[in-house]
Amino acid sequence: MVATLRHPQPIGRAPQRKPIAARGASRMVAKEPLASRLPKPDFSVLKRLTWPLLLVVLGFGTYEAAQRLLPYADRPIARVSVQGELSYISQQVVQERIAPYVSASFFTVDLAAMRGELEQMPWIAHAEVRRVWPDQVSIRLEEQLPVARWGNEALLNNQGEAFAPRELAHYENLPLLSGPKRAQQQVMQQYQVLSQMLRPLGFSIARLELREHGSWFLSTGQGVELLLGRDHLVEKIRRLSTIHDKVLKEQIANIARIDLRYANGLAVAWRTPVAPTAVATAAVQ
């Protein structure tokens, strides 16, 4: 048998409790270090100023270095190359024109002035000038493309822009276009359209004129004159094409003039008397 001994607790004695702090007593708080309580310095303004200052210093240093090294890197121009398909001017003429600019050095040559000088030449439509390291200048030229004569004063390129070379007498084989000075591009556009429409009929344009009152006159290389009036030129040429194939084709050698100023027809003026059966006036319904 096992016996368990228990100590009897004293009767009437309450269990012990932890002492309770009196109300209103304050707790002890640890003091913070003095360094943490001081305001921290603000370096944001200094950071914002640092990069601009560095860039200024770097730029000034680069400029100074360039000024010191430039005399050693800059060389006289040793070669000028001229590129482009040249049919109306020679490279020798181009070289002579730019000779005053070539005496400068590689960095001091005035490319803009050289380009302007070249484009003042009548046969130069566009010039591109650039440096090629270490001592060359490259020039690429685009010549004017003469399409027609503009009166007795100039030639017209394919954009309807006038230019006046000295050798105008050498281009009498080109079509002669004329009209008010402000209408150069309009006349060129009509010439291109009408040329394309008349070519299937066997006609080429020798002369196209926009007259004072806005009427158009055309003379073909085959000696036939066309009076076109003021408007609806495309419709009138289509009408001529229809009647040409049906009636006029066999008699074209005897026709001096075709008047297309009618609303629905045309009139023909003959060179020599023709048979009574020939049609002098035709109408399109």
Wavefront OBJ file of the C-alpha trace (Angstrom):
o trace
v 0.000 0.000 0.000
v 1.171 3.488 -0.885
v 0.282 6.344 1.327
v 0.179 9.968 0.102
v 0.820 12.716 2.503
v -0.772 16.077 1.938
v -0.005 19.184 3.903
v -3.157 20.692 5.097
v -3.628 24.352 4.167
v -4.423 26.764 6.888
v -8.079 27.533 7.032
v -9.099 31.114 6.423
v -5.859 32.213 4.662
v -6.314 33.794 1.149
v -3.888 33.115 -1.727
v -1.160 35.683 -2.329
v -1.603 38.163 -5.205
v 0.804 40.500 -7.060
v 0.822 44.027 -5.794
v -1.237 46.408 -7.913
v 0.263 49.741 -8.717
v -1.529 52.691 -7.420
v -3.649 54.673 -9.812
v -2.046 57.753 -11.304
v 1.478 56.433 -11.129
v 3.541 57.108 -14.336
v 5.627 54.486 -16.078
v 9.344 54.996 -16.644
v 10.224 55.622 -20.322
v 13.745 55.186 -21.660
v 15.235 58.385 -23.014
v 16.118 58.551 -26.821
v 19.675 59.430 -27.865
v 20.316 63.092 -28.572
v 21.448 62.395 -32.190
v 18.109 60.812 -33.096
v 16.192 63.772 -31.723
v 18.099 66.407 -33.791
v 16.715 67.365 -37.308
v 18.436 65.551 -40.171
v 20.158 67.708 -42.862
v 18.420 67.923 -46.317
v 20.833 67.116 -49.157
v 18.198 67.082 -51.976
v 19.073 70.612 -53.130
v 22.745 69.717 -53.318
v 21.920 66.593 -55.342
v 19.866 68.628 -57.803
v 22.753 71.010 -58.343
v 25.435 68.349 -58.681
v 24.493 67.055 -62.172
v 24.157 70.485 -63.838
v 27.512 71.471 -62.408
v 29.102 68.273 -63.647
v 27.632 68.813 -67.124
v 28.925 72.380 -67.236
v 32.381 71.274 -66.199
v 32.353 68.419 -68.714
v 31.174 70.670 -71.539
v 33.791 73.296 -70.754
v 36.502 70.644 -70.657
v 35.369 69.172 -73.967
v 35.343 72.605 -75.600
v 38.814 73.414 -74.336
v 40.132 70.054 -75.532
v 38.541 70.535 -78.956
v 40.052 73.997 -79.299
v 43.490 72.639 -78.505
v 43.213 69.573 -80.766
v 41.438 71.251 -83.717
v 44.611 72.703 -85.285
v 46.123 69.217 -85.352
v 42.995 67.469 -86.768
v 41.948 70.119 -89.323
v 43.494 69.556 -92.749
v 43.371 71.288 -96.117
v 40.854 69.807 -98.566
v 42.759 67.386 -100.751
v 39.971 66.108 -103.016
v 36.507 67.077 -104.244
v 34.449 64.272 -105.798
v 31.497 65.108 -108.075
v 28.858 62.407 -108.548
v 25.705 62.243 -110.641
v 24.706 61.697 -114.256
v 25.835 64.872 -115.990
v 24.627 65.372 -119.553
v 24.517 69.152 -119.912
v 27.421 70.319 -117.746
v 30.909 68.971 -117.171
v 32.762 68.204 -113.970
v 35.386 70.760 -114.965
v 32.776 73.548 -114.958
v 31.592 72.421 -111.528
v 35.144 72.337 -110.156
v 35.804 75.842 -111.440
v 32.601 77.130 -109.852
v 33.474 75.878 -106.364
v 37.202 76.641 -106.508
v 36.970 79.652 -104.109
v 35.465 77.414 -101.398
v 37.952 74.553 -101.716
v 40.813 76.711 -100.429
v 39.334 76.429 -96.923
v 40.198 73.590 -94.530
v 38.135 70.504 -93.759
v 36.286 71.991 -90.768
v 36.047 75.585 -91.974
v 34.703 74.998 -95.506
v 31.223 76.539 -95.881
v 29.112 73.667 -97.222
v 25.872 75.684 -97.275
v 27.437 78.444 -99.367
v 28.958 75.871 -101.709
v 25.590 74.212 -102.211
v 23.936 77.582 -102.875
v 26.592 78.440 -105.429
v 26.041 75.165 -107.279
v 22.250 75.477 -107.325
v 22.560 78.919 -108.894
v 23.909 77.207 -112.002
v 21.007 76.930 -114.485
v 21.474 73.222 -115.183
v 21.660 72.170 -111.506
v 18.273 71.242 -110.040
v 19.603 70.005 -106.680
v 23.012 69.712 -105.014
v 24.067 67.719 -101.944
v 27.413 68.584 -100.323
v 29.032 66.785 -97.367
v 32.409 66.255 -95.705
v 34.250 62.927 -95.921
v 36.904 62.398 -93.270
v 39.699 63.293 -93.188
v 40.209 65.736 -96.092
v 37.537 65.283 -98.789
v 34.294 66.930 -99.904
v 31.659 64.862 -101.729
v 29.171 66.531 -104.108
v 26.130 64.811 -105.615
v 24.351 66.709 -108.387
v 20.924 66.333 -109.981
v 20.565 67.998 -113.366
v 17.532 69.706 -114.803
v 15.473 67.596 -117.195
v 14.391 69.895 -120.062
v 10.974 68.947 -121.401
v 9.902 72.005 -123.369
v 10.748 75.602 -124.216
v 8.958 78.386 -122.372
v 8.578 81.138 -124.942
v 11.908 82.477 -126.128
v 13.295 83.031 -122.640
v 13.674 79.736 -120.808
v 13.202 75.986 -120.670
v 10.759 74.042 -118.520
v 11.678 70.938 -116.538
v 9.303 68.058 -115.859
v 7.932 69.896 -112.801
v 6.937 72.935 -114.847
v 9.760 75.043 -113.378
v 11.544 77.448 -115.685
v 15.322 77.755 -115.957
v 17.373 79.766 -118.408
v 20.641 78.279 -119.674
v 22.711 80.228 -122.156
v 22.375 77.693 -124.969
v 18.631 78.139 -125.632
v 19.186 78.010 -129.389
v 20.360 74.394 -129.057
v 16.910 73.228 -127.925
v 14.653 74.366 -130.729
v 13.584 70.761 -131.242
v 11.700 70.822 -127.928
v 7.977 71.675 -127.892
v 7.187 75.368 -127.481
v 4.912 76.189 -124.538
v 3.690 79.685 -123.761
v 1.226 81.524 -121.568
v 1.125 83.864 -118.567
v 4.215 83.555 -116.371
v 2.174 82.415 -113.374
v 0.734 79.532 -115.453
v 3.983 77.658 -116.151
v 3.054 74.586 -114.125
v -0.528 74.582 -115.449
v 0.678 74.621 -119.051
v 3.177 71.854 -118.343
v 0.486 69.672 -116.761
v -1.820 70.162 -119.766
v 1.054 69.377 -122.091
v 1.745 66.069 -120.338
v -1.939 65.053 -120.336
v -2.610 66.024 -123.948
v 0.604 64.432 -125.196
v -0.417 61.097 -123.718
v -3.902 61.298 -125.255
v -2.749 62.375 -128.736
v 0.059 59.841 -129.049
v -2.245 56.903 -130.031
v -3.615 59.103 -132.853
v -0.113 59.585 -134.260
v 0.113 63.217 -133.103
v 2.909 64.890 -131.187
v 2.706 68.383 -129.733
v 4.934 70.993 -131.341
v 3.295 73.996 -129.689
v 0.836 74.538 -126.832
v -0.359 78.007 -125.902
v -2.611 79.312 -123.146
v -3.940 82.583 -124.535
v -5.004 85.714 -122.668
v -8.698 84.845 -122.366
v -7.992 81.307 -121.136
v -8.412 79.491 -124.455
v -5.971 76.787 -125.545
v -4.272 76.465 -128.919
v -2.309 73.381 -129.962
v -0.201 72.677 -133.022
v 0.910 69.116 -133.743
v 4.195 68.020 -135.188
v 2.222 66.711 -138.176
v 1.090 70.230 -139.094
v -2.494 70.033 -137.796
v -3.767 72.840 -135.572
v -6.288 72.188 -132.793
v -8.527 74.910 -131.373
v -9.517 73.615 -127.932
v -11.374 76.487 -126.283
v -11.304 77.252 -122.573
v -12.384 74.102 -120.748
v -13.192 70.374 -120.942
v -9.996 69.679 -122.889
v -9.915 65.971 -122.032
v -13.491 65.406 -123.237
v -12.739 67.246 -126.469
v -9.686 65.120 -127.208
v -11.742 61.982 -126.562
v -14.310 63.241 -129.058
v -11.539 63.877 -131.585
v -10.222 60.347 -131.034
v -13.620 58.808 -131.802
v -14.192 60.831 -134.973
v -10.567 60.464 -136.058
v -10.787 56.683 -136.198
v -14.133 56.725 -138.030
v -13.788 59.624 -140.483
v -10.593 61.693 -140.331
v -7.830 59.115 -140.297
v -7.795 58.607 -144.079
v -7.876 62.362 -144.769
v -5.447 63.563 -142.088
v -2.852 64.704 -144.629
v -5.388 67.167 -146.096
v -6.489 68.659 -142.751
v -5.087 72.046 -141.740
v -7.169 72.801 -138.634
v -9.685 71.088 -136.366
v -11.985 73.283 -134.284
v -13.107 71.521 -131.104
v -14.861 74.473 -129.480
v -18.310 73.060 -130.251
v -20.455 71.432 -127.588
v -21.141 68.164 -129.463
v -18.979 68.166 -132.553
v -16.026 69.619 -134.424
v -15.239 71.497 -137.612
v -12.462 70.703 -140.060
v -10.570 73.150 -142.288
v -9.002 71.423 -145.300
v -5.702 72.252 -146.932
v -6.918 71.610 -150.476
v -10.402 70.994 -151.923
v -11.597 67.456 -151.246
v -14.257 65.276 -152.790
v -17.868 66.195 -151.984
v -18.273 62.955 -150.086
v -15.632 63.983 -147.545
v -17.001 65.039 -144.220
v -16.143 68.592 -143.215
v -18.240 68.714 -140.090
v -18.983 65.826 -137.753
v -21.149 65.555 -134.721
v -21.087 63.205 -131.796
v -24.474 62.291 -130.332
l 1 2 3 4 5 6 7 8 9 10 11 12 13 14 15 16 17 18 19 20 21 22 23 24 25 26 27 28 29 30 31 32 33 34 35 36 37 38 39 40 41 42 43 44 45 46 47 48 49 50 51 52 53 54 55 56 57 58 59 60 61 62 63 64 65 66 67 68 69 70 71 72 73 74 75 76 77 78 79 80 81 82 83 84 85 86 87 88 89 90 91 92 93 94 95 96 97 98 99 100 101 102 103 104 105 106 107 108 109 110 111 112 113 114 115 116 117 118 119 120 121 122 123 124 125 126 127 128 129 130 131 132 133 134 135 136 137 138 139 140 141 142 143 144 145 146 147 148 149 150 151 152 153 154 155 156 157 158 159 160 161 162 163 164 165 166 167 168 169 170 171 172 173 174 175 176 177 178 179 180 181 182 183 184 185 186 187 188 189 190 191 192 193 194 195 196 197 198 199 200 201 202 203 204 205 206 207 208 209 210 211 212 213 214 215 216 217 218 219 220 221 222 223 224 225 226 227 228 229 230 231 232 233 234 235 236 237 238 239 240 241 242 243 244 245 246 247 248 249 250 251 252 253 254 255 256 257 258 259 260 261 262 263 264 265 266 267 268 269 270 271 272 273 274 275 276 277 278 279 280 281 282 283 284 285
